[in-house]
Amino acid sequence: MPEDRIYLSLGSNLGQREKFLKSALEKIKASHKVVLKKISPVYETEPVGFSDQDRFLNIAVEVKSSLTPEELMGFLEKIEEQIGNKAEFKNGPREIDIDILLYGKQAYESEKLKVPHPGLPKREFALRPLLDLDPFIADPTTNMPYSAYLKRIKGEKDVSIKREINLGIWE
């Protein structure tokens, strides 16, 4: 497997949010295609875009994989389908949403996927858990530390840490 660190964002705001996050993590962990390395604390966050919906639980995870960015996205979309990603419109409520934030230090773009995730510099709900995993990580396209992006937007949305939630996948 490559040494590149890959970072994913997971979020849920429908039903049993903790259960959906845990289920996604278990599916990632059980795969021989992806190795789960680290999990951030859980954050409860205001929705972005469409605000008339329940709050999200968000985490970031570090993984390693020999899959290409496109293959990894396909793998993650299958997990979303199994759990029930039923967002009926952009930024709508969903059981689980999984995005690739970073794929090592490389940029990747296709019709279906753009990495680094284009929304990352503007999304505190993704930046804070990512920076918990690596406080010194920088945007591979600009070399700007993600901590600088966070300083620009911090407090625009309510993002609160929920350390007491135990996703229990290491047990």
C-alpha positions, 0 to 999 in steps of 0.5 A: 500500500502507498505511504500517502495518507488519505483523509475522509470526512464522514457525516450523518444527520438523520436517525441514529447518527452515531449508529450510521457513523459506526456502521460506515467505520466498521465497513471501512475497517472490515475491508481489505482495500482500505486500512483505517489508521486514525479517527478524529473526535466527533463534532456536532455541527450546524448544517451547511447550505440547506439549514432547515434540517437536523444537526450533523455528527461529523468525523474525519478519518485517516486511511491508507489504500492502494485504490486510486482516488476514483476506485476509493470513491466508488468503494465509499459510495457503495458503503453510502448505498448500503447504509442509506445515503438518501439525500434528496437534494444537494446538502440535504439530510442524509444517513451517511455522507462520505467524502475524500478530503485529501489523497496524499499530497496529490491533486486529482480531478475528473468529471466525478471527483475533485481532490483536495475536496473543493469545499474543505477550506470553507467548512469548519465541520471538516477542517476541525476534525481533520486538524485533530488528526494532523494539526500541520497538514497543508493544502497540497495545491497551495501549501497553505496550512489548513489551520490558516483556513480555519482561522478565517472561518472559525465561528461562522457555524456552530461546531462543537466537540462531542468527545463523550460519543464512543464509536467503539470500533477499536474494541 
